[in-house]
Amino acid sequence: MLDEPRSGRLASWGNALLAGLVSPDEAAHRIADDDAVHRVEGLPGESSPVGLTLALGRLRALGAVGLRVALPVPGHPLGLCGPPDFNARALESEEAVLTVGAGLGLVPDVYEAGPEGGSGPDVHVEVVWHCLPVREGPPADVPSLGEAERELAEALREATEALSSLDVAGSGPVAQAALEAYRARAEAGRQVLAPGYPPRAVRVLELAQRVGALVDIARQAGGDGEHGGAVSASEIAARAEALRPVERTARRAQVAAYNAAVEERERRG
């Protein structure tokens, strides 16, 4: 969770575009970020994949008035509302965007080319968003911003305690590198959400990303891959058990924050 989900960028800047707060070109630029190319395939009325600018315009013409995020994992279909085919694809990618008003959803496939272990400009990234029918309905297990903020405060305490009790707080070169990368990004003054989001959503998303960073650092601490410095099956199990509810809370809060623009608009009628 150290990386911002592409579905979050698409929903955030897509919502700003639909609200008339940014231009189509700016929205497309912000969504793509450092990726080389984004295309959308399967859009009704389009026989081949199209770029983001055209795709967002087409979604608006098809009735989309907002975009929501889903960040599901096996056993937790967070933000999804069906049908099964779409849910299965979203679970495979662990993220998706659902339109409000158009009955369509978008799931990304990410293709990378470049030297093994490369990053930044050395890696060419292309993203293809697959457009599929979705049900219109309440998304699964998404809290309100207020609920998310309260849950996050407790989760942050739990994450800190878990790292300390497992003796992995900031240990190992991988954990240190991850922590420095997170701090550098946070200090760069990046725009967490597009225009049109309430300040509370920005606050909740920043805290959710901080908690997610702690979870990633705990998993990587010690430099031994997914299970960090754990050297026994019992230690691996203890770490996973301690971090699972914290990571779940952080994902729920991220979805609440990204969806806040739609929820705010619906409350106002």
Long-range contacts (C-beta under 8 A, 24 or more apart in sequence): 1-209, 1-212, 1-213, 1-215, 1-216, 1-247, 1-250, 1-251, 1-254, 2-178, 2-181, 2-182, 2-209, 2-212, 2-213, 2-216, 4-33, 4-209, 5-69, 5-71, 5-95, 5-254, 6-31, 6-35, 6-95, 6-108, 6-110, 6-127, 7-69, 7-70, 7-71, 7-95, 7-96, 7-97, 7-106, 7-108, 7-258, 8-69, 8-95, 8-254, 8-258, 9-33, 10-67, 10-97, 10-106, 10-129, 11-67, 11-68, 11-69, 11-97, 11-258, 11-259, 12-193, 12-194, 12-197, 12-258, 12-261, 13-194, 14-56, 14-59, 14-67, 14-97, 15-66, 15-67, 15-194, 15-196, 15-197, 15-261, 15-262, 16-194, 16-195, 16-196, 16-261, 17-56, 17-60, 18-56, 18-60, 18-64, 18-65, 18-66, 18-67, 19-195, 19-196, 19-261, 19-265, 21-194, 21-195, 21-196, 22-194, 22-195, 24-53, 24-56, 24-57, 25-53, 27-52, 27-53, 27-56, 27-194, 28-52, 28-53, 28-56, 30-194, 32-127, 34-120, 34-125, 35-125, 35-126, 35-127, 36-124, 36-125, 36-126, 37-125, 37-126, 37-127, 38-126, 38-127, 38-128, 38-129, 39-126, 39-127, 39-128, 39-129, 40-106, 40-128, 40-129, 40-131, 41-128, 41-129, 41-130, 41-131, 42-130, 42-131, 42-132, 43-104, 43-131, 44-104, 44-131, 49-128, 55-129, 55-131, 59-99, 59-102, 59-104, 62-99, 62-102, 62-104, 63-101, 63-102, 63-103, 64-99, 64-100, 64-101, 64-102, 64-104, 65-100, 65-101, 65-265, 66-99, 66-100, 66-101, 66-261, 66-262, 66-265, 67-97, 67-98, 67-99, 67-100, 67-262, 68-97, 68-98, 68-99, 68-100, 68-139, 68-255, 68-258, 68-259, 68-262, 69-95, 69-96, 69-97, 69-98, 69-254, 69-255, 69-258, 69-259, 70-95, 70-96, 70-97, 70-98, 70-105, 70-139, 70-255, 71-95, 71-251, 71-254, 71-255, 72-96, 73-251, 76-141, 76-248, 76-251, 77-140, 77-141, 78-139, 78-140, 78-141, 78-142, 78-251, 78-252, 78-255, 79-139, 79-140, 79-141, 79-142, 79-255, 79-259, 80-139, 80-140, 81-134, 81-135, 81-136, 81-137, 81-138, 81-139, 81-140, 82-134, 82-135, 82-137, 83-133, 83-134, 83-135, 85-132, 86-132, 86-133, 86-134, 89-130, 89-132, 97-129, 98-134, 98-139, 99-134, 100-136, 100-262, 101-136, 103-133, 103-134, 103-135, 103-136, 104-131, 104-132, 104-133, 104-134, 105-131, 105-132, 105-133, 105-134, 106-130, 106-131, 106-132, 107-132, 139-255, 139-259, 141-252, 142-252, 142-255, 142-256, 142-259, 143-252, 143-253, 143-256, 144-256, 144-263, 145-198, 145-200, 145-201, 145-204, 145-256, 145-257, 145-260, 145-263, 146-200, 147-256, 148-204, 148-208, 148-252, 148-253, 148-256, 148-257, 149-200, 149-203, 149-204, 149-207, 149-253, 151-249, 151-252, 151-253, 152-204, 152-207, 152-208, 152-211, 152-249, 152-250, 152-253, 153-207, 154-249, 155-211, 155-245, 155-246, 155-249, 155-250, 156-207, 156-210, 156-211, 156-214, 158-242, 158-245, 158-246, 159-211, 159-214, 159-215, 159-218, 159-243, 159-246, 160-214, 162-218, 162-239, 162-242, 162-243, 162-246, 163-214, 163-217, 163-218, 163-221, 165-242, 166-218, 166-230, 166-235, 166-238, 166-239, 166-242, 167-229, 168-217, 168-218, 168-221, 168-222, 168-228, 168-229, 168-239, 169-218, 169-221, 170-217, 170-221, 171-221, 171-222, 171-229, 172-220, 172-221, 172-222, 172-223, 172-224, 172-228, 172-229, 173-223, 174-220, 174-221, 174-222, 174-223, 174-228, 175-217, 175-218, 175-220, 175-221, 175-222, 175-223, 175-228, 178-213, 178-216, 178-217, 178-220, 179-213, 179-217, 182-209, 182-210, 182-213, 182-217, 186-210, 193-257, 193-258, 196-261, 197-257, 197-260, 197-261, 197-264, 198-260, 198-264, 200-260, 201-256, 201-257, 201-258, 201-260, 201-261, 202-257, 204-253, 204-256, 204-257, 204-260, 205-253, 205-254, 205-257, 205-258, 207-253, 208-250, 208-251, 208-253, 208-254, 208-257, 209-250, 209-254, 211-246, 211-249, 211-250, 211-253, 212-247, 212-250, 212-251, 212-254, 214-246, 215-243, 215-246, 215-247, 215-250, 218-243, 219-243
